[in-house]
Amino acid sequence: MGKSNLSEKNNLKQELCEKFGVQDLGIDDNNIMRSLMAWYPNKKFYQIKSAKSGKNIIALYPENTFVPVYSHDEWNSDDYILPYLNIDFSKSFFEQFHELQKIAPVIALLSNMQENAEFCQDSEGLKNCYTVFDSLNCRDVHYSVRIYNSNSCVDVYWVMDSELLYDCVYMFSCYNTKYSFHCKQVSDSCFLYDCRNTQNSFMCFGLRNQKFCVYNKQYTKSEYENFINNIDFTNYEEIMKYKKYFLEEIISKNRQNVNSLDNCEDSEGAYIKNCSKVSKAYESFNLKDSYNVFQCGSGRDILHAFMCNDRVELCFQSSATGIDVYNTRNCVFTWHSSDMQYCYLCINCHSCFGCVGLKRKSYCIFNKQFTKEEYFEKCDQLIVHMKRTEEYDKFFPINLSPFKYEDTIAYDFFDLSKANTFYKEYELLKNSGHEINENSIQICQISTKNFKFIEPELKFYKKHKIPLPKIDFAMRYKQRMEMMY
């Protein structure tokens, strides 16, 4: 486990540039990441009309988007003719790609193998889930982002192999835990930070292989149970005061003592696990030979990527591209595919360039089918044209993203006010005495936007003695992100 110096960073970047055959365009790494993240909506759904049937559908795209949006079933059917464009060398590539965007159907929500999980995006293998983003193989999960192989969780961010978590961040193999951060193999606990193999503990930091601890002091089992039984976990004001103490006295005062690299070699970044020779890596795991990556996992030979996960190899400057992909360049939401360039929302494809909304296709340019020989000849011509217009190897301009910028994760990290959302909520404690009607529309006390509780969510709160939230999902998500940095 170690940190690379500046020359090693630059060497890794140069090695990857040579591997991909690209020139360093001199664009700041953060600006590249901002462009990638501007294609990933992470907090809001819209009710719009299907461009195919005119029926009301739930989508990530706002009503005035410039792309035709189909429902999940409509997009996956074979009863429509996919539009295409002929290559026009009198126009720039990005100009032609935008023309294709305006006519090629996209799916309202990108998901696969779902059951009762309509309000979920960038997900596969979910059952009984609601408002979940970036998720694999989960059941009974609500209002959560980046959760894998987990069950019965609400309001969590980056959780793996866990069950019965609430308001938790960066948790691995945990059970029945609330209000905790950066823990592994903890259970039946509350307000833990950087704890490992810990059970039945409250408001602790840095515990290893312990149980029945309160404020890092050892209790007997009966003493611990008496302490816990005297806390009213359903009391909103009381929990808010504990959360304030947790943030100020547990996390803030101990953050410098926590190593956010776990089982890493020749690597640097934050919140990375099981990585070898990676640099500028954040919230990533199981990576090798990768540079400037954020929220990526299970891959190798990756340069400039956001949210590229699960069997990813040779991935250059792409966003939300993964689940068994090989040799993808400048792609967005491209899954189970190989040898793809400048493609958006292409599934089970190979050898395509500048395409939108393809399924099970190969040798296509701007969605037009070519023979294998024609494809490679046209690709060479198009790349020469893009180099002449100084477009090749540059990522899509932000204005080509079909999503509202403020709905994307780029807005959260690069533009949103740095004012602490928790303290905004805490300041409202004086108004917290009003009784909430769980069956009515709620008004977020920070954003003033409306939200409502769903039945499984209410059952979870009641069963686990959790006070009803008084702020909406977007604000709760922002609080969890603020905790990490």
ABEGO torsion letter per residue (X at the ends): XBBBBAAAAAAAAAAAAAAAGBBBAGBBAAAAAAAAAAABBAABBBBBBBAAAGBBBBBABBAABABBBBBAAAAABAABBBBBBBBBAABBAAAAAAAAAAABBBBABBBBGBBGBABBBGBBGBBGBBGBBGBBGBBGBBGBBGBBGBBGBBGBBGBBGBBGBBGBBGBBGBBGBBGBBGBBGBBGBBGBBGBBGBBGBBGBBGBBGBBGBBGGBBBBAAAAAAAAAABBAABAAAAAAAAAAAAAAAAAAAAAABBABBGBBGBBEBGBBGBBGBBGBBGBBGBBGBBGBBGBBGBBGBBGBBGBBGGBBGBBGBBGBEGGBBGBBGBBGBBGBBGBBGBBGBBGBBGBBGBBGBBGBBGBBGGBBBBAAAAAAAAAAAAAAAAAAGABGBBBBAAABABBAAABAAAAAAABBABBAAAAAAAAAAAAABBBBAABBBBBAAAGBBBBBBAAAAAAAAAAGBBBBABBAAAAAAAAAAAAX
